[in-house]
């Protein structure tokens, strides 16, 4: 069996393997794991171990909850406007909070970071970040977005062009088994239930009618920070709006 027929081994990788006299799946199976990892990375090394019949991903790892959740995107075009950065951070914070709720967790802190274009040597460079502790562990998008906006205000530098922004949910804990600290701001049971209802309705509407149906804050048409999709493949089979139109003369 040619090594390029193994799932995950592309033709370019196959060419590099051929230089090491690895032409078949058997050759890859008998190769040195350390050498494969050094030259090609851990993914191909895992493929080698799977060819030897060893499991490399345990089932309990799949269900393990993440301790941190990062949401970030490179902008469609650089921007130095604080309003654009606010919208980007607000969008990432909401997406991160939704992921926190999805795994039944709460976040104790939130971190915001910005990045200027790394490969533009003609522009000033800045890569600031700031973590902020939340008033209490929460999965409420309103509290998380508010904290993220405060962190943004602290690290933003006027006059610079930024190409990326991101928000990380930090120090996640299980929602049900979390122990409260008497020094943290306490939340009454009524407030907790009200927050859960509001967030539940928001998530349900976004699942039913599409992401972004219900958001915190409005959206503008000229959002410079959103990614461009000029070369996106048409979605003929999944979107009514993109069905091709045919007119008969």
Secondary structure, DSSP 8 states (H G I E B T S, - for coil): -BGGGSTT--HHHHHHHHHTT--BHHHHHTS-HHHHHHHH-HHHHHHHHHHTT---S-HHHHS---S-EEEEEEEEEEE--HHHHHHHHHHHHHHHHHHHHHTTEEEEEEEEEEEE-TT-TTS-----EEEEEEEEEE--HHHHHHHHHHHHHHH--TT--EEEEEEEEEEEEETTT----TTS----HHHHHHHHHHHHHHHHHHHHH-TTSS-SS---TT-TTS---TT----TTT-GGG-------
